[in-house]
Amino acid sequence: MKTEGQMDGIQDMMEDAMGKMSANREETGKEALKEYAEQHPEQDVMAMLLKLPSDIKALELDLLDRKSQEDVLENQKSRIESETMSKVSDEVIDGKPRFSNEQKRQAETALRNSQNQEYKSLSEGLLTSKNASKKVEIGLKWRLNQLSAYKKIAELMAAGMRQ
């Protein structure tokens, strides 16, 4: 079995092949994959084909956890927004609503929320979490693309063995 350092080296070489594939036309990309398959032992490709699904699963689970965390933060923010809107709507001066129309109530609610430390903290946490989720999604797409490329390499290797 390959060591972690060897696996990283294999990944680097694969990234080079995939870079060639995206930088040139599709035909050149196929040639790069074929060249990669010819230069690297079957065991390296098989090791990556075995490793990538667990990497993908871990990223999917991480993404699911992050999305759940985002839902919790969204709900907490919504609760604060509702409470603030309720307070603003209930304010009365001389028996009349302090904020006479919906636009004024929304503006006052937004102002108060922007001054609320808990609300600001939740907003910042939500933004941070969404940015982290986007990075995980990019990593997940990358791994899925790698898996697809390694499958193609395995097909090319198998086809080469049959000839």
C-alpha positions as protocol buffer text, in pm:
chain_id: "A"
residue {
  index: 1
  type: MET
  ca { x: 0 y: 0 z: 0 }
}
residue {
  index: 2
  type: LYS
  ca { x: 119 y: 350 z: -77 }
}
residue {
  index: 3
  type: THR
  ca { x: 226 y: 593 z: 194 }
}
residue {
  index: 4
  type: GLU
  ca { x: 52 y: 927 z: 241 }
}
residue {
  index: 5
  type: GLY
  ca { x: 348 y: 1104 z: 77 }
}
residue {
  index: 6
  type: GLN
  ca { x: 329 y: 878 z: -225 }
}
residue {
  index: 7
  type: MET
  ca { x: -47 y: 938 z: -247 }
}
residue {
  index: 8
  type: ASP
  ca { x: 15 y: 1314 z: -242 }
}
residue {
  index: 9
  type: GLY
  ca { x: 271 y: 1272 z: -521 }
}
residue {
  index: 10
  type: ILE
  ca { x: 21 y: 1074 z: -722 }
}
residue {
  index: 11
  type: GLN
  ca { x: -238 y: 1347 z: -665 }
}
residue {
  index: 12
  type: ASP
  ca { x: 8 y: 1614 z: -781 }
}
residue {
  index: 13
  type: MET
  ca { x: 77 y: 1422 z: -1101 }
}
residue {
  index: 14
  type: MET
  ca { x: -295 y: 1376 z: -1153 }
}
residue {
  index: 15
  type: GLU
  ca { x: -352 y: 1749 z: -1105 }
}
residue {
  index: 16
  type: ASP
  ca { x: -92 y: 1813 z: -1377 }
}
residue {
  index: 17
  type: ALA
  ca { x: -275 y: 1579 z: -1613 }
}
residue {
  index: 18
  type: MET
  ca { x: -609 y: 1741 z: -1528 }
}
residue {
  index: 19
  type: GLY
  ca { x: -455 y: 2085 z: -1578 }
}
residue {
  index: 20
  type: LYS
  ca { x: -343 y: 1984 z: -1925 }
}
residue {
  index: 21
  type: MET
  ca { x: -689 y: 1853 z: -1987 }
}
residue {
  index: 22
  type: SER
  ca { x: -862 y: 2179 z: -1900 }
}
residue {
  index: 23
  type: ALA
  ca { x: -602 y: 2405 z: -2059 }
}
residue {
  index: 24
  type: ASN
  ca { x: -618 y: 2239 z: -2400 }
}
residue {
  index: 25
  type: ARG
  ca { x: -890 y: 2101 z: -2617 }
}
residue {
  index: 26
  type: GLU
  ca { x: -1067 y: 1780 z: -2520 }
}
residue {
  index: 27
  type: GLU
  ca { x: -850 y: 1570 z: -2754 }
}
residue {
  index: 28
  type: THR
  ca { x: -533 y: 1698 z: -2590 }
}
residue {
  index: 29
  type: GLY
  ca { x: -687 y: 1618 z: -2252 }
}
residue {
  index: 30
  type: LYS
  ca { x: -752 y: 1260 z: -2359 }
}
residue {
  index: 31
  type: GLU
  ca { x: -392 y: 1238 z: -2475 }
}
residue {
  index: 32
  type: ALA
  ca { x: -275 y: 1369 z: -2137 }
}
residue {
  index: 33
  type: LEU
  ca { x: -481 y: 1107 z: -1955 }
}
residue {
  index: 34
  type: LYS
  ca { x: -349 y: 835 z: -2185 }
}
residue {
  index: 35
  type: GLU
  ca { x: 7 y: 958 z: -2124 }
}
residue {
  index: 36
  type: TYR
  ca { x: -55 y: 958 z: -1750 }
}
residue {
  index: 37
  type: ALA
  ca { x: -195 y: 604 z: -1766 }
}
residue {
  index: 38
  type: GLU
  ca { x: 110 y: 485 z: -1959 }
}
residue {
  index: 39
  type: GLN
  ca { x: 357 y: 645 z: -1717 }
}
residue {
  index: 40
  type: HIS
  ca { x: 204 y: 532 z: -1389 }
}
residue {
  index: 41
  type: PRO
  ca { x: 157 y: 187 z: -1253 }
}
residue {
  index: 42
  type: GLU
  ca { x: -186 y: 40 z: -1227 }
}
residue {
  index: 43
  type: GLN
  ca { x: -152 y: 22 z: -847 }
}
residue {
  index: 44
  type: ASP
  ca { x: -131 y: 403 z: -818 }
}
residue {
  index: 45
  type: VAL
  ca { x: -452 y: 449 z: -1012 }
}
residue {
  index: 46
  type: MET
  ca { x: -626 y: 176 z: -816 }
}
residue {
  index: 47
  type: ALA
  ca { x: -510 y: 329 z: -486 }
}
residue {
  index: 48
  type: MET
  ca { x: -663 y: 662 z: -582 }
}
residue {
  index: 49
  type: LEU
  ca { x: -983 y: 497 z: -703 }
}
residue {
  index: 50
  type: LEU
  ca { x: -1010 y: 332 z: -362 }
}
residue {
  index: 51
  type: LYS
  ca { x: -918 y: 648 z: -167 }
}
residue {
  index: 52
  type: LEU
  ca { x: -1134 y: 909 z: -342 }
}
residue {
  index: 53
  type: PRO
  ca { x: -1480 y: 772 z: -247 }
}
residue {
  index: 54
  type: SER
  ca { x: -1398 y: 797 z: 124 }
}
residue {
  index: 55
  type: ASP
  ca { x: -1264 y: 1152 z: 71 }
}
residue {
  index: 56
  type: ILE
  ca { x: -1585 y: 1240 z: -113 }
}
residue {
  index: 57
  type: LYS
  ca { x: -1801 y: 1090 z: 163 }
}
residue {
  index: 58
  type: ALA
  ca { x: -1611 y: 1287 z: 429 }
}
residue {
  index: 59
  type: LEU
  ca { x: -1658 y: 1611 z: 235 }
}
residue {
  index: 60
  type: GLU
  ca { x: -2029 y: 1539 z: 186 }
}
residue {
  index: 61
  type: LEU
  ca { x: -2074 y: 1477 z: 559 }
}
residue {
  index: 62
  type: ASP
  ca { x: -1878 y: 1793 z: 641 }
}
residue {
  index: 63
  type: LEU
  ca { x: -2098 y: 1990 z: 402 }
}
residue {
  index: 64
  type: LEU
  ca { x: -2411 y: 1845 z: 559 }
}
residue {
  index: 65
  type: ASP
  ca { x: -2290 y: 1947 z: 907 }
}
residue {
  index: 66
  type: ARG
  ca { x: -2213 y: 2298 z: 785 }
}
residue {
  index: 67
  type: LYS
  ca { x: -2555 y: 2333 z: 621 }
}
residue {
  index: 68
  type: SER
  ca { x: -2721 y: 2220 z: 945 }
}
residue {
  index: 69
  type: GLN
  ca { x: -2520 y: 2478 z: 1137 }
}
residue {
  index: 70
  type: GLU
  ca { x: -2627 y: 2744 z: 888 }
}
residue {
  index: 71
  type: ASP
  ca { x: -2992 y: 2646 z: 937 }
}
residue {
  index: 72
  type: VAL
  ca { x: -2956 y: 2688 z: 1314 }
}
residue {
  index: 73
  type: LEU
  ca { x: -2795 y: 3031 z: 1271 }
}
residue {
  index: 74
  type: GLU
  ca { x: -3066 y: 3136 z: 1021 }
}
residue {
  index: 75
  type: ASN
  ca { x: -3337 y: 3031 z: 1268 }
}
residue {
  index: 76
  type: GLN
  ca { x: -3175 y: 3225 z: 1551 }
}
residue {
  index: 77
  type: LYS
  ca { x: -3147 y: 3533 z: 1330 }
}
residue {
  index: 78
  type: SER
  ca { x: -3511 y: 3500 z: 1224 }
}
residue {
  index: 79
  type: ARG
  ca { x: -3617 y: 3474 z: 1588 }
}
residue {
  index: 80
  type: ILE
  ca { x: -3438 y: 3802 z: 1669 }
}
residue {
  index: 81
  type: GLU
  ca { x: -3583 y: 3969 z: 1359 }
}
residue {
  index: 82
  type: SER
  ca { x: -3935 y: 3861 z: 1458 }
}
residue {
  index: 83
  type: GLU
  ca { x: -3893 y: 3976 z: 1817 }
}
residue {
  index: 84
  type: THR
  ca { x: -3759 y: 4312 z: 1703 }
}
residue {
  index: 85
  type: MET
  ca { x: -4037 y: 4355 z: 1446 }
}
residue {
  index: 86
  type: SER
  ca { x: -4295 y: 4272 z: 1712 }
}
residue {
  index: 87
  type: LYS
  ca { x: -4152 y: 4529 z: 1954 }
}
residue {
  index: 88
  type: VAL
  ca { x: -4139 y: 4794 z: 1682 }
}
residue {
  index: 89
  type: SER
  ca { x: -4497 y: 4720 z: 1573 }
}
residue {
  index: 90
  type: ASP
  ca { x: -4625 y: 4732 z: 1931 }
}
residue {
  index: 91
  type: GLU
  ca { x: -4477 y: 5074 z: 2014 }
}
residue {
  index: 92
  type: VAL
  ca { x: -4746 y: 5334 z: 2063 }
}
residue {
  index: 93
  type: ILE
  ca { x: -4735 y: 5711 z: 2122 }
}
residue {
  index: 94
  type: ASP
  ca { x: -5055 y: 5884 z: 2234 }
}
residue {
  index: 95
  type: GLY
  ca { x: -5257 y: 5578 z: 2136 }
}
residue {
  index: 96
  type: LYS
  ca { x: -5121 y: 5570 z: 1782 }
}
residue {
  index: 97
  type: PRO
  ca { x: -4854 y: 5344 z: 1636 }
}
residue {
  index: 98
  type: ARG
  ca { x: -4512 y: 5505 z: 1666 }
}
residue {
  index: 99
  type: PHE
  ca { x: -4416 y: 5381 z: 1319 }
}
residue {
  index: 100
  type: SER
  ca { x: -4716 y: 5454 z: 1103 }
}
residue {
  index: 101
  type: ASN
  ca { x: -4644 y: 5245 z: 796 }
}
residue {
  index: 102
  type: GLU
  ca { x: -4474 y: 4919 z: 700 }
}
residue {
  index: 103
  type: GLN
  ca { x: -4174 y: 5091 z: 543 }
}
residue {
  index: 104
  type: LYS
  ca { x: -4097 y: 5284 z: 862 }
}
residue {
  index: 105
  type: ARG
  ca { x: -4142 y: 4969 z: 1074 }
}
residue {
  index: 106
  type: GLN
  ca { x: -3902 y: 4773 z: 849 }
}
residue {
  index: 107
  type: ALA
  ca { x: -3646 y: 5053 z: 858 }
}
residue {
  index: 108
  type: GLU
  ca { x: -3661 y: 5073 z: 1238 }
}
residue {
  index: 109
  type: THR
  ca { x: -3639 y: 4695 z: 1266 }
}
residue {
  index: 110
  type: ALA
  ca { x: -3330 y: 4689 z: 1042 }
}
residue {
  index: 111
  type: LEU
  ca { x: -3173 y: 4970 z: 1246 }
}
residue {
  index: 112
  type: ARG
  ca { x: -3231 y: 4794 z: 1576 }
}
residue {
  index: 113
  type: ASN
  ca { x: -3107 y: 4462 z: 1439 }
}
residue {
  index: 114
  type: SER
  ca { x: -2789 y: 4629 z: 1314 }
}
residue {
  index: 115
  type: GLN
  ca { x: -2728 y: 4758 z: 1668 }
}
residue {
  index: 116
  type: ASN
  ca { x: -2800 y: 4422 z: 1834 }
}
residue {
  index: 117
  type: GLN
  ca { x: -2470 y: 4248 z: 1923 }
}
residue {
  index: 118
  type: GLU
  ca { x: -2623 y: 3899 z: 1920 }
}
residue {
  index: 119
  type: TYR
  ca { x: -2776 y: 3962 z: 1577 }
}
residue {
  index: 120
  type: LYS
  ca { x: -2446 y: 4097 z: 1440 }
}
residue {
  index: 121
  type: SER
  ca { x: -2261 y: 3797 z: 1582 }
}
residue {
  index: 122
  type: LEU
  ca { x: -2509 y: 3556 z: 1424 }
}
residue {
  index: 123
  type: SER
  ca { x: -2484 y: 3739 z: 1090 }
}
residue {
  index: 124
  type: GLU
  ca { x: -2104 y: 3719 z: 1094 }
}
residue {
  index: 125
  type: GLY
  ca { x: -2113 y: 3352 z: 1196 }
}
residue {
  index: 126
  type: LEU
  ca { x: -2358 y: 3274 z: 918 }
}
residue {
  index: 127
  type: LEU
  ca { x: -2145 y: 3452 z: 660 }
}
residue {
  index: 128
  type: THR
  ca { x: -1833 y: 3267 z: 778 }
}
residue {
  index: 129
  type: SER
  ca { x: -2016 y: 2936 z: 769 }
}
residue {
  index: 130
  type: LYS
  ca { x: -2152 y: 2998 z: 418 }
}
residue {
  index: 131
  type: ASN
  ca { x: -1803 y: 3087 z: 291 }
}
residue {
  index: 132
  type: ALA
  ca { x: -1662 y: 2770 z: 448 }
}
residue {
  index: 133
  type: SER
  ca { x: -1944 y: 2568 z: 288 }
}
residue {
  index: 134
  type: LYS
  ca { x: -1859 y: 2712 z: -52 }
}
residue {
  index: 135
  type: LYS
  ca { x: -1496 y: 2605 z: -6 }
}
residue {
  index: 136
  type: VAL
  ca { x: -1607 y: 2254 z: 91 }
}
residue {
  index: 137
  type: GLU
  ca { x: -1837 y: 2244 z: -215 }
}
residue {
  index: 138
  type: ILE
  ca { x: -1541 y: 2341 z: -436 }
}
residue {
  index: 139
  type: GLY
  ca { x: -1330 y: 2068 z: -276 }
}
residue {
  index: 140
  type: LEU
  ca { x: -1610 y: 1819 z: -325 }
}
residue {
  index: 141
  type: LYS
  ca { x: -1645 y: 1908 z: -693 }
}
residue {
  index: 142
  type: TRP
  ca { x: -1268 y: 1877 z: -731 }
}
residue {
  index: 143
  type: ARG
  ca { x: -1269 y: 1529 z: -577 }
}
residue {
  index: 144
  type: LEU
  ca { x: -1562 y: 1423 z: -796 }
}
residue {
  index: 145
  type: ASN
  ca { x: -1373 y: 1546 z: -1102 }
}
residue {
  index: 146
  type: GLN
  ca { x: -1064 y: 1358 z: -989 }
}
residue {
  index: 147
  type: LEU
  ca { x: -1267 y: 1040 z: -945 }
}
residue {
  index: 148
  type: SER
  ca { x: -1408 y: 1081 z: -1293 }
}
residue {
  index: 149
  type: ALA
  ca { x: -1060 y: 1133 z: -1437 }
}
residue {
  index: 150
  type: TYR
  ca { x: -920 y: 831 z: -1253 }
}
residue {
  index: 151
  type: LYS
  ca { x: -1206 y: 618 z: -1379 }
}
residue {
  index: 152
  type: LYS
  ca { x: -1121 y: 729 z: -1733 }
}
residue {
  index: 153
  type: ILE
  ca { x: -755 y: 646 z: -1674 }
}
residue {
  index: 154
  type: ALA
  ca { x: -854 y: 301 z: -1548 }
}
residue {
  index: 155
  type: GLU
  ca { x: -1065 y: 251 z: -1861 }
}
residue {
  index: 156
  type: LEU
  ca { x: -771 y: 353 z: -2080 }
}
residue {
  index: 157
  type: MET
  ca { x: -540 y: 118 z: -1890 }
}
residue {
  index: 158
  type: ALA
  ca { x: -789 y: -166 z: -1924 }
}
residue {
  index: 159
  type: ALA
  ca { x: -827 y: -97 z: -2294 }
}
residue {
  index: 160
  type: GLY
  ca { x: -449 y: -94 z: -2331 }
}
residue {
  index: 161
  type: MET
  ca { x: -421 y: -431 z: -2159 }
}
residue {
  index: 162
  type: ARG
  ca { x: -676 y: -582 z: -2398 }
}
residue {
  index: 163
  type: GLN
  ca { x: -482 y: -474 z: -2705 }
}
